[in-house]
Amino acid sequence: MVFYYAYCQLGVRFSKHRRLHWGALRVAAGGVPILPFFEVYPGLRALLSDRDRYVRELVWIFYATLFVDEDREFIELMIQGRHCTLT
């Protein structure tokens, strides 16, 4: 969410198929290397970088099942029919 708002403050426009621009994200983060935060989760960097990995149906399912706690302490979603809570 922080990266999204930083992008908005820089005036970067989004489209539903846009890939993350790692250089712009680093600028938005004040020069802090941000890739290590994404590389903690195997495959996340590629998922957010490659256009051909965008699967519309999976994104729809994700957002259809996503719940964000009012205090933003956790999110809940369904993954392959399983209820998951992430803090």
C-alpha positions as CSV (number, residue, x, y, z in Angstrom):
1,M,0.0,0.0,0.0
2,V,2.9,2.4,0.8
3,F,4.4,1.8,-2.6
4,Y,1.0,2.5,-4.3
5,Y,0.6,5.8,-2.5
6,A,4.2,6.8,-3.2
7,Y,3.5,6.0,-6.9
8,C,0.4,8.2,-6.8
9,Q,2.4,11.1,-5.1
10,L,4.9,10.9,-8.0
11,G,2.1,11.2,-10.5
12,V,2.6,7.8,-12.0
13,R,-0.5,6.6,-13.8
14,F,-1.6,3.0,-13.5
15,S,-3.3,0.7,-15.9
16,K,-4.6,-2.8,-15.1
17,H,-1.7,-4.4,-17.0
18,R,1.1,-2.2,-15.8
19,R,4.2,-3.8,-14.5
20,L,6.0,-2.3,-11.4
21,H,8.9,0.0,-12.4
22,W,11.6,-0.9,-9.9
23,G,13.6,2.3,-10.5
24,A,10.5,4.5,-9.8
25,L,9.7,2.5,-6.7
26,R,13.3,3.0,-5.4
27,V,13.0,6.8,-6.0
28,A,9.6,6.7,-4.2
29,A,11.1,4.9,-1.3
30,G,13.8,7.6,-0.9
31,G,16.6,5.6,-2.5
32,V,16.2,2.6,-0.3
33,P,16.8,-0.7,-2.1
34,I,13.3,-2.2,-2.3
35,L,13.9,-5.4,-4.2
36,P,15.0,-7.4,-1.1
37,F,11.5,-6.8,0.3
38,F,9.9,-8.4,-2.8
39,E,12.5,-11.2,-3.1
40,V,11.6,-12.6,0.3
41,Y,8.6,-14.3,-1.4
42,P,9.8,-16.6,-4.2
43,G,8.2,-15.6,-7.5
44,L,6.7,-12.3,-6.4
45,R,9.2,-10.1,-8.2
46,A,8.6,-11.9,-11.5
47,L,4.9,-11.9,-10.9
48,L,4.9,-8.1,-10.5
49,S,7.4,-7.5,-13.4
50,D,6.3,-9.7,-16.2
51,R,3.2,-8.8,-18.2
52,D,2.7,-12.4,-19.5
53,R,2.2,-13.6,-15.9
54,Y,-0.9,-11.5,-15.4
55,V,-3.9,-13.8,-15.1
56,R,-7.1,-11.8,-14.9
57,E,-9.2,-14.6,-13.4
58,L,-6.8,-15.0,-10.5
59,V,-6.8,-11.3,-9.8
60,W,-10.6,-11.3,-9.8
61,I,-10.6,-14.2,-7.3
62,F,-8.1,-12.5,-5.1
63,Y,-10.0,-9.2,-4.9
64,A,-13.4,-11.0,-4.6
65,T,-12.2,-12.8,-1.5
66,L,-10.0,-10.1,0.0
67,F,-10.9,-8.6,3.3
68,V,-8.7,-5.8,4.9
69,D,-9.0,-5.3,8.6
70,E,-10.2,-1.7,9.5
71,D,-7.0,-1.2,11.5
72,R,-4.9,-2.8,8.7
73,E,-3.5,-5.3,11.2
74,F,-4.3,-8.3,8.9
75,I,-5.9,-9.3,5.6
76,E,-8.0,-12.4,4.9
77,L,-8.4,-14.1,1.6
78,M,-9.1,-17.5,0.0
79,I,-6.3,-19.5,-1.7
80,Q,-7.4,-22.7,-3.4
81,G,-10.5,-22.9,-1.3
82,R,-8.6,-22.4,2.0
83,H,-9.2,-19.4,4.3
84,C,-5.9,-17.5,4.9
85,T,-5.1,-14.7,7.3
86,L,-1.9,-12.6,6.8
87,T,-0.6,-10.1,9.3
